[in-house]
Amino acid sequence: MLFDTATQQPARRDDRGLQREWFEAVRRDSEALAASLTPEDQAIQSMPDASPTKWHLAHTSWFFETFILGPLDPGYRVFDPAFAYLFNSYYEAVGPRHPRPERGLLSRPTVDAVGAYRDHVTHAMLRLIERAGAAVWCEAAPRLELGLHHEQQHQELILMDIKHLFSVNPLLPAYQAPRPYALPSAAAAPGWAEFVGGLQEIGHAGPGFAFDNEGPRHKVWLDPFRLRDHPVSCGEYRDFIADGGYRRPEFWLSDGWAIVQQQGWQAPLYWRALDGEWRIFTLSGERPIEPAEPVCHVSCYEADAFARWDGKRLPTEAEWEVAAAGVPLAGNLADSRHFHPCPDAAPGPREPALRQMIGDVWEWTASPYVAYPRFRPAAGAIGEYNGKFMSNQMVLRGGAAVTPAGHLRTTYRNFFPPASRWAFSGLRLAEDL
């Protein structure tokens, strides 16, 4: 859902040629992510939280069909009425849906049929963009913008889910060939950036797109604090493991410690010990860990335990957002094609600049995912986009190496349950002053 359609950039929305180009680019990007996958790869579901690639490709088309083409284009013909049940995700107001844990059982429709569905919806959307009258376009344009950001979210999910799928295959297949990256010339001493706090404002206020959960903009009070200049690295996290971090309950929240015991956690997801060294599974296959790169695929419980072990804490989302004010929206994002966090080898001042705030890893915060003051979800199905998930989840900030460029804002609030590890999630330390 849009935060406030009145604050959207009218020049971009009114320029149908620009909207058409953006729509075509996003649709191509999704299909490019699947291009190297076999039909078998695209049909499997490795766990209930994940979805098959072909389901993501179909669901993002269902979104345009359900919220734009169906209600706004009288000449549109539904591709297959059964798809309304198969590819609805969680929109209760739209109708019943196939159970999420059983998406991997859908051998039909085939990958080719899903491709034909995407083509059908894409062509219909391009006709609507070109031919819709002014009144229809006024309704369609904000839904189109939402639909494209929604599809970009699913591009990230495609990579998250295929990584998990390949990791449980004993062959440990690689999604892509390794890509070279630079290493820092020397290990930098840990640095900190200090902030005076006080009465601050957070939340989106426009112009431009934002999801509804990013607003309304509101005041918060912050005591003086500081943030580490870098996310926690694999080398630092390895020290936590070596010091018995997963065997010492004094560092863990009660629920986190229970999960450590139940699931036998001994390291981040995708790490394994082999012949005395830690190795990590990536979308480019398995390799030894790189100590200088940000640690990834840790739960909020693990992030919090590491922070306690180090005598620090996680930042609140308000602290993170205030600290990120003015930070360029650039970094190791999906357009780099690394699809994995990289060490910070960029030249420049080390102190007190905050590094790698955007991209590489989503950074866990200490903040629960709840509504901002005066938040009201929209009426109808689109109002289900974010608001109904504001329970039992924690906020992450900053984007990751699989987040599409152009999709982020410093106000962006990602959210996952605190035990989740399959997202590209890491942490940055905070401390009171």
ABEGO torsion letter per residue (X at the ends): XBABAAABBAAAAABAAAAAAAAAAAAAAAAAAAAABBAAAAABBABAABBBAAAAAAAAAAAAAAAAAAAABAABBBABAAAAAAABAABAAAEBBBBAAAAAABAOBBAAAAAAAAAAAAAAAAAAAAABBAAAAAAAAAAAAAAAAAAAAAAAAAAAAAAAAAAABAAGBBABBBBBBBBBABBBBBBBBBBAEEBBBBEBAOBEBBBAAAOBBBBBBBBBBBBBABBBBAAAAAAAAAAGAAABAAABBAAAAAAAAAAGBABBBGBBBBGGBBBBBBAAEBBBBBAABBBBGBBAAAAAAAAAAAGBBBBBAAAAAAAABGBBBBEBBAAAGAGBBBBBABBEBAOABBBGABEGBBBBBABBBBBBBGBBBBBEAAAAAAAAABBGBBBBBGEBAABBBGABBAABBBBBBAABAABBBBBBBBBBX
